[in-house]
Amino acid sequence: MKRYEAMFLFDNAAMHQWSEIEGEVKRLFDRIEAQPLVCLKFDERRLAYEINGRKRGTYVLTYFDADPGRIADLERDAGLSESVLRMLVLRADKISEEKLAELKALPPDQPLQPAASESRRGDSRRDGGRGRYGDRKPEESKPAAESKPAGETKPAETPDADAAQTATATATTEAPADQPATTEPDKPAEAQP
């Protein structure tokens, strides 16, 4: 017997109650003689694309022990089930007993809170929830040299633009205490004899 993790995507129209979803998972595991360890509602979400005309689905995370030869039977049975839209089974050898005990202690019908690495786009913990571009606005992420005719410069339109240019100029001319200041930021510092 090997340990597996399975993520089921259930049709919300076919399965209205958590007890129905749990019963279907138990029925699928009984057919392959698997030992269920954990069965939790992961989340109910809008799907990225329609599956069998459905726009929403309920994700269910399960851990179980089963014979490796019976996983193909589980996939076939889930494919024939009218309530299961999709299913993914992975080996879960590295999950610890402590983590399983922690998951078992959670209420099975309450959606799990995703970890920082599993968070939705734009709500990443790495950037503090500021979005894809960090603290910058999307228009600030464009390259500085936009396509302009040669020799044509755009005058500063707002005082904020002048302040930003001045701040950039002073930041490039000010050098740390251990390095000599240069007057031309684009020219590399010459080696002193």
C-alpha positions in Angstrom: 0.0 0.0 0.0 1.3 3.4 -1.0 0.1 6.8 0.1 -1.6 9.1 -2.4 -3.1 12.6 -2.6 -6.1 13.2 -4.8 -7.9 16.4 -5.8 -11.4 15.9 -7.0 -13.5 18.6 -8.8 -17.2 18.0 -8.2 -20.1 19.4 -10.2 -22.0 21.8 -7.9 -25.3 21.0 -9.8 -25.0 17.3 -9.1 -23.7 17.6 -5.5 -25.5 20.1 -3.3 -24.5 18.9 0.2 -21.1 18.0 1.7 -22.5 14.6 2.8 -23.2 13.8 -0.9 -19.7 14.7 -1.9 -18.2 12.8 1.0 -20.3 9.7 0.2 -19.2 9.8 -3.5 -15.5 9.9 -2.4 -16.1 7.0 0.0 -17.8 5.0 -2.7 -14.9 5.5 -5.1 -12.4 4.5 -2.4 -14.4 1.5 -1.4 -14.4 0.2 -5.0 -10.6 0.1 -5.1 -10.3 -1.0 -1.4 -8.4 2.2 -0.4 -8.1 3.4 3.1 -9.2 7.0 3.3 -7.1 9.2 5.7 -8.4 12.7 5.0 -11.2 14.1 3.0 -11.5 18.0 3.1 -13.3 20.6 1.1 -10.6 22.6 -0.5 -12.7 25.4 -2.0 -15.7 26.2 -4.2 -14.5 28.3 -7.1 -15.4 29.7 -10.5 -13.7 27.5 -13.2 -11.2 29.0 -15.6 -13.2 27.5 -18.5 -16.5 25.6 -18.7 -16.4 21.9 -18.2 -19.4 20.0 -19.4 -21.3 23.3 -19.4 -20.5 24.0 -15.7 -18.9 27.3 -14.6 -18.4 26.5 -10.9 -17.1 23.5 -9.1 -16.1 22.2 -5.6 -12.6 21.1 -5.1 -12.0 18.2 -2.6 -8.6 17.3 -1.2 -8.1 13.7 -0.1 -5.3 11.5 1.2 -5.5 7.8 1.1 -3.5 4.5 1.1 -4.1 2.2 -1.8 -2.5 -0.5 -3.9 -0.7 1.2 -6.8 -2.3 -1.2 -9.3 -5.8 0.0 -8.4 -5.2 3.7 -9.1 -6.1 3.2 -12.8 -9.4 1.7 -11.6 -10.0 4.8 -9.4 -9.4 7.1 -12.4 -11.7 5.1 -14.6 -14.5 5.1 -12.0 -14.1 8.8 -11.4 -14.3 9.4 -15.1 -17.5 7.4 -15.3 -19.1 9.3 -12.3 -21.5 12.0 -13.3 -20.6 14.1 -10.4 -16.8 14.2 -10.8 -15.7 16.7 -13.4 -12.0 16.1 -13.0 -9.6 14.2 -10.8 -5.8 14.3 -10.2 -3.9 11.6 -8.2 -0.4 12.1 -7.0 2.0 10.1 -4.8 2.2 11.6 -1.3 5.1 9.7 0.3 6.6 12.7 1.9 3.6 13.9 3.9 4.2 13.5 7.6 1.9 12.0 10.1 1.9 15.3 11.9 0.6 17.1 8.8 -2.1 14.4 8.4 -3.2 14.8 12.0 -3.4 18.6 11.5 -5.6 18.1 8.4 -7.8 15.6 10.2 -8.4 18.1 13.0 -9.9 20.6 10.6 -13.7 20.7 9.9 -14.1 18.7 6.7 -16.9 20.9 5.2 -15.1 24.2 5.7 -12.9 25.4 2.8 -9.2 25.3 3.5 -7.2 28.6 3.6 -4.5 28.4 0.9 -0.9 28.6 2.0 1.3 31.6 0.8 2.6 29.6 -2.1 -0.9 28.5 -3.2 -2.5 32.0 -3.0 -4.3 33.4 -5.9 -2.6 35.7 -8.4 -2.4 39.3 -7.2 -2.6 38.3 -3.5 0.8 36.8 -3.1 2.4 37.0 0.3 5.8 37.6 -1.3 4.7 41.1 -2.5 2.6 41.9 0.6 -0.7 41.6 -1.3 0.2 44.6 -3.6 -0.5 42.8 -6.8 1.5 41.6 -9.8 3.6 44.7 -10.1 4.5 45.1 -6.4 4.0 48.7 -5.3 4.3 50.1 -8.8 1.3 50.9 -11.0 1.0 48.8 -14.2 1.8 51.9 -16.4 5.1 52.4 -14.6 6.3 49.0 -15.6 6.5 50.0 -19.3 10.0 50.6 -20.7 11.3 54.2 -20.3 12.1 54.6 -24.0 8.8 54.5 -25.8 8.6 54.6 -29.5 9.1 58.3 -30.4 10.5 59.9 -33.5 14.2 60.6 -33.3 15.1 64.0 -31.8 11.6 64.6 -30.4 11.3 64.9 -26.6 8.2 65.1 -24.5 8.0 68.0 -22.0 7.2 67.3 -18.4 3.5 67.4 -18.0 3.2 67.4 -14.2 5.3 68.6 -11.3 5.4 65.0 -10.1 7.3 64.0 -13.3 9.9 66.7 -12.6 10.2 65.6 -9.1 10.7 62.0 -10.2 13.3 63.0 -12.7 15.2 65.1 -10.1 15.0 62.3 -7.6 16.4 59.8 -10.1 19.2 62.2 -11.1 20.2 62.8 -7.5 20.0 59.1 -6.6 22.4 58.2 -9.5 24.9 61.0 -8.7 25.1 60.3 -4.9 27.5 57.5 -4.2 27.9 55.5 -1.0 30.6 56.6 1.4 33.1 53.9 0.3 32.9 54.8 -3.4 33.8 58.2 -5.0 31.0 60.2 -6.6 30.8 60.5 -10.3 29.3 63.4 -12.2 28.2 61.3 -15.2 26.2 58.2 -14.1 26.5 56.5 -17.5 30.3 56.7 -17.5 32.2 54.0 -15.5 34.5 55.2 -12.8 38.2 55.3 -13.9 40.7 53.3 -11.9 42.9 55.6 -9.8 46.7 55.0 -9.9 
